[in-house]
Amino acid sequence: MTQQPATLLEVSNLGKVVYNGKTALRILHDVHLHVEHGESVAIVGVSGSGKSTLLALIAGLDTPTSGSVRLDGEVLGELDEDGRARLRARLVGFVFQSFQLLPNLTALENVMLPLELAGLGSAACKERAMQWLYKVGLLARTSHYPKQLSGGEQQRVALARAFAPCPALLLADEPTGNLDDATGGEVINLIFELNLEQETTLILVTHDAHIAARSSRIYRMRDGTIDTAPPQEAPW
């Protein structure tokens, strides 16, 4: 049996430059990040510091100008778009600030979607999606469409959708940004509970120091790079 590498994610010398006409805008530069299997990592920083761009590069949704991303032993830059999509489908789950549910699908159908894309049979898709809606407390809402759900309920559906394929890595980008404090607290509790239960590696982007403190490791982004100081350990 092939031994699983300890490092799930390795980001080296990562840079991203975009152009507005002839003007170059440096979004990221010289970013280094190592994440082990099962870790929970928070990336904190003010708006515009490059956090969301970094997540997009880690997921292979965008390509860097320089440097590399190695995910589960695969160098993303050596894969074409289809190869990155297959790796992403196999390894990565997403939770976004804006929920990203499909409005014409019910809660159940939204959770089933990534399972269907992974080739799971219809009956198995439905069974697993129902299990995950139960885990997030929404079994009574399976036939409801997103517009019939509150913001907190929509984010719970998004969590069920993200965890249902059993990803090795969950990327959460400001998952409580559109929620009130009480509902946001419930969602964060659920993210960490599921993270521990499923032993899923978690990378959480947030500007909230209290949320970040729940992670096992904290990195701070400033002006497109991660501080050179060692990451903070969570203050248990």
N, C-alpha and C positions, 0 to 999 in steps of 0.2 A: 504494500500500500504506500502511495506517495505521501510523504509527510507534509502537512500543511505549513507553509511559511508563517513565521511569527508575525511578520509585518504584512498587514493587509494593504496598506496604502503608503506609498513613498513618493513625495513631491520634491523635486530637486531643481534648484535654479530657475524656478518657473517665472516667466514674464509674459505680459500681454500688453500690446500696443494697438490702439485703433487710430484711424486717420479721419479727420474732418477736413476734406479737401487736401491741402498739403501740410496741414498741421497735425503733428503726432501727439496723441494723448496717451500717456503711460498709465495703465490701469493697475498692473501688477509688475513687480520687479524683484528678482532674487528671492522668491518664496521657497522655503524649505519646510517640510512637514512629514513626520512619520507617525503613523497610527497603527497600533497593534490590534489583532483580532480581539473583539469583546470590549474594547475601550469605549468610554464615553468622553468625547472631546468637545469643548465649547470654543468657538472662535468669536471673539468680541471686538467691537470697534464701532466708531461712529458711522453714520450713513455716508456712503461714498468712499469708504476706505478699501473697498475691493473684495468684501466678504462673499457677496453673491457671485461675482465673477469667478472667484476661486472655486466655489461649489460647482459651477457650470463646467469648469475645466476638469475637475476631479471626476465628474460624471461623464466626460466625453461629449457633452452637449456643445462645447466650443473647443477650438484648438488654440494652443498657446503660440506666442511669437517666439519664445525661447524656453529652454528647459524641458522637463519631462514629468509625466505622471505614470507611475507603475501601480496598477491595481490588481491584487491577487496574482502577482507575478507577470502580468501582461503590461507591456509598455503601450499606452494608448496611441502614441504617435506612430507606432508601427502597424496600426490597424486602419483599414478604410472605414468609411462611415457605417457600412453595414456591420462590420466587425465590432465597432464600438457599440452599436445598437444591441447586438447580441450579447455582448459582455454586460452592458447596462441592464438588459432584461434579466440576466441570470443573477446578477449580484446586487443591484442597487434599487432601493426604494426611496421615494421622495415625499416630503410634506412641505407644502408651500404656504406662505402667508395668505394667499388669495384662494386657497382650497383646491382650485383647478378641477372641480367636478364637472362632468359633462351634463349640461342642463336637461338634455332629452333622455337621460337614463335615470332609472330609479336608484336608490341607495344600493340595493342588491346588485343591480346591473353594473354600477360604477365599481363596486368591489370585485365583481366577477371579471371585469375587463382584462386586467393584466394576467389573470390566470388563463383566460381564453387565448390571449396572445402567446402565452407560454406553451400552448398545446394541450392543456389539461382538458379532459372530457367534460361535456356539459353537466352531467350529474355531479361529478367531483368538484367542478367549479362552484356550482350552487351550494353544495354541502360546505365547502371550505369558506365561502363568502358568508354564509349564514353563521358559521362558527365565529368568524371575526366580528360580525355585527353584534353578536351576543357578547363577545369579549369587551366591546366598547360601549355596551349598554344600549344598543339601538335595534334590538331584534324586532321591536314593535314598529319600526320605521322602514322596514325593508322595501315596501312598495311606494314610499314617498319620493318625490322628486326634490332636487336641491332647493328650489324656490319654496318648498313646503317645510323646510328645515331651518332651524335657527343657525346662527353662525357657529356656535359651539357644536351643534349636531353635525353640521357640514364638515367641520374639522375632524370630528370623530370618524365620519365615513372616510375621509381622506386618510386617516391613520389606519383604519381597517384595510383600505386598498393598498397602502404602502407595505403593511406587514404580512398580508395574505400570501404573497409569493415566497415568504421566508427569506428575505434578502440578507446577504452577509453584511451589507452596509446601508444604513439609513441616513439620508441627508435631509436635515430639517432647516429650512430657511425662514427665520422669524415666524415660527408657526403660531404664535399668539398675537401677532401684530394687529390683526383685525378683530380681536376679541376683548371684552371687558376683563378687568383684573380677576374676578372670581372665576369666570369661564376659562380664561387663559390658564389660571392655576390648575384647574381640573384637567385641561388638555396636557399640560406639562407633566403633571403627576402620571397620567396615562402613558405618555411617551417613555418616561423612565421605568415605569412598571413593566411595560412590554419589552423595553430594551433589556432589562434584567431577565425576564422570563424567557425570551427568545434567544438570549446571548448574541444579540445583533450589535455590531459596532455602530456607534452613533456619532455623527458629526453635526453639531447644532450651532447654527449661526444666530447670534442674538446681540442686542445692545444692552440687555438687561443683566446686570451683574448678579442679581439674586438667582436668576435662572442658570447662569453660567456656573455658579458656585456648586450646583448639584452634579456637575460633570466631574469625572476623575482627573481631567487635565484641562487647563485653560490657556489658550493662546490669544494674544492681542495683535490686531492688525492696525497699522498706522500708515497712511499714505501709500498703500499698495504693497506693503511688505509686512512680514511677521517680525515682531521684536526679536532681537538677537538674544535677549535674556532667556534663561530656561523657562519653560512653561510653568505656570503656577499649579500646584496641587490643590485639589478641592479642600476647603477648610473644614474637615470633618471634626 
